[in-house]
Amino acid sequence: MARVKQDPDSAPMSWREPIYLFAQLQQEWNKSLLLWIEYLTFQSDEDLEKEVTFIGFDSGQWAAKPKDIALQLNYHSIYHRAQIQTLMRAQGIDPDFVDYIASKYRKLS
């Protein structure tokens, strides 16, 4: 979100820090999610297609559409979900069934 909003302090931000305690994760997730929900609520489809510029991880100038940044965050979470399940299986743990639809569908007969 810092990049989308062109925060001048976004360049030195880390994906790995700060490290939150387990008890803090839900609160921090909600704060992050709320920023995106508030942002997306007030953007038109056209606004989400306009490139924003930002300083990237390599200190270079980059550009991307907010729509694509939001999609990347979502899609990348899928990668990590699979990664975590693979690590659990490697440790002999049978992970829960986590497909989204499993939390939404219902058997009729």
TADAFEN-V56274 format. One record per pair of residues at least 24 apart in sequence whose C-alpha atoms are under 10 Angstrom apart, sorted by the first residue. I is the first residue (numbers start at 1). J is the second residue. If there is no record, write none. Layout:
i=(I:I)
j=(J:J)
//
This chain:
i=(1:1:1:1:1:1:1:1:2:2:3:3:3:3:3:3:3:3:3:3:4:4:4:4:4:4:4:4:4:4:4:4:4:4:5:5:5:5:5:6:6:6:6:7:7:8:8:9:10:10:10:10:11:11:11:11:11:11:11:12:12:12:12:13:13:14:15:36:40:40:40)
j=(32:33:35:36:39:66:69:70:35:54:52:53:54:55:56:62:63:64:66:69:36:39:48:51:52:53:54:63:64:65:66:67:69:70:39:52:53:54:66:52:53:54:55:54:55:54:55:55:54:55:56:57:54:55:56:57:58:59:60:55:56:57:59:56:57:57:57:70:66:67:70)
//
